[in-house]
């Protein structure tokens, strides 16, 4: 379950890095985030950014869905119908992001389907 601004599955915004690793085991890959003390941790179907605590989660697996059934593979038109007017819309190359303040949908422009859903307490896709 994806709860905007709070969690994806058992991974919660604000949970400690040690709790994340204890719950999900070793990540399949890690990549330091430039100019920060944070790292992106890759788990099956999820990307999680954390320094000492989790601060964003990206769901890329269709098993993760919002309460309204929106997830990877959902039609963009359905996601927009459920969540209404976004805070902003940003197109970057072949994807468009629809930002709703505490989550965003990244949509593949060619297929019109959701590629991933990002969850944060407060998103910042509008600023860059």
C-alpha positions in Angstrom: 0.0 0.0 0.0 1.2 3.5 -0.9 0.2 6.2 1.7 1.1 9.6 0.3 3.5 11.5 2.5 3.9 8.5 4.8 5.0 5.1 3.4 5.2 2.5 0.7 4.6 -1.0 2.0 6.6 -1.4 5.2 9.0 1.5 4.5 8.0 4.7 6.3 9.2 8.3 5.8 11.3 9.1 8.9 12.2 5.5 9.9 15.8 5.0 10.9 18.3 3.6 8.4 19.0 0.8 10.8 15.3 -0.1 10.9 15.1 0.0 7.1 18.0 -2.4 6.7 16.8 -4.7 9.5 13.4 -5.0 7.9 14.4 -5.3 4.2 17.8 -6.8 4.4 20.8 -5.8 2.3 19.9 -3.6 -0.7 20.7 -4.9 -4.1 22.6 -1.7 -4.9 23.5 1.6 -3.2 24.4 4.9 -4.8 25.6 7.9 -2.8 23.6 11.1 -3.5 26.0 13.8 -4.7 26.6 16.8 -2.3 24.7 15.2 0.6 25.3 12.6 3.3 22.5 10.5 1.9 22.5 7.3 -0.2 19.9 5.8 -2.5 19.2 2.2 -1.4 17.7 -0.2 -4.0 15.4 -3.0 -3.0 13.2 -5.1 -5.2 10.6 -2.7 -6.6 11.7 0.2 -4.4 14.3 2.9 -4.2 14.8 4.6 -0.8 16.8 7.7 0.0 18.2 8.0 3.5 20.9 9.6 5.6 20.2 8.6 9.2 16.4 8.5 8.3 14.4 7.7 5.2 13.3 10.9 3.5 11.9 9.7 0.1 10.6 6.4 -1.3 10.0 5.5 -5.0 7.8 2.6 -5.9 8.5 0.9 -9.2 6.6 -2.3 -8.7 2.9 -2.7 -9.6 2.3 -4.6 -6.3 2.5 -1.2 -4.5 -0.7 0.7 -5.0 -2.5 3.7 -3.4 -5.8 3.2 -1.6 -7.5 4.1 -4.8 -5.6 1.5 -6.8 -3.1 3.8 -8.6 0.3 2.1 -9.2 2.9 1.4 -11.7 1.2 0.6 -15.0 -1.9 2.6 -14.2 -3.2 4.9 -17.0 -2.2 8.6 -16.4 -5.8 9.6 -17.1 -7.0 7.4 -14.2 -4.4 8.7 -11.8 -5.3 12.3 -12.7 -9.0 11.6 -12.4 -8.5 10.2 -8.9 -6.1 12.8 -7.6 -7.3 15.9 -9.5 -5.3 18.9 -10.4 -1.6 18.5 -9.4 0.5 21.2 -7.7 2.6 21.3 -10.9 3.4 19.3 -14.0 7.0 19.0 -15.2 8.1 17.3 -18.4 11.7 15.9 -18.5 12.6 14.1 -21.7 10.3 11.2 -22.3 8.5 11.4 -18.9 6.1 13.8 -17.2 5.8 14.3 -13.5 2.5 15.1 -11.8 3.3 16.5 -8.4 0.7 16.4 -5.6 2.8 17.8 -2.7 3.3 14.6 -0.8 3.6 12.2 -3.8 4.2 12.4 -7.5 3.5 10.2 -10.5 6.1 9.8 -13.2 4.3 9.0 -16.5 5.9 7.6 -19.6 4.9 10.0 -22.4 4.7 7.4 -25.1 2.5 4.9 -23.3 0.6 7.3 -21.0 1.2 4.9 -18.1 2.6 5.5 -14.6 6.3 4.4 -14.4 6.8 5.1 -10.8 5.3 6.8 -7.7 7.4 8.9 -5.4 6.5 9.5 -1.8 7.8 12.3 0.5 6.5 14.5 3.3 6.8 17.4 0.9 7.8 16.9 -2.8 10.1 19.3 -4.6 9.6 18.3 -8.3 8.2 21.8 -9.1 11.5 23.6 -8.3 13.7 21.6 -10.5 
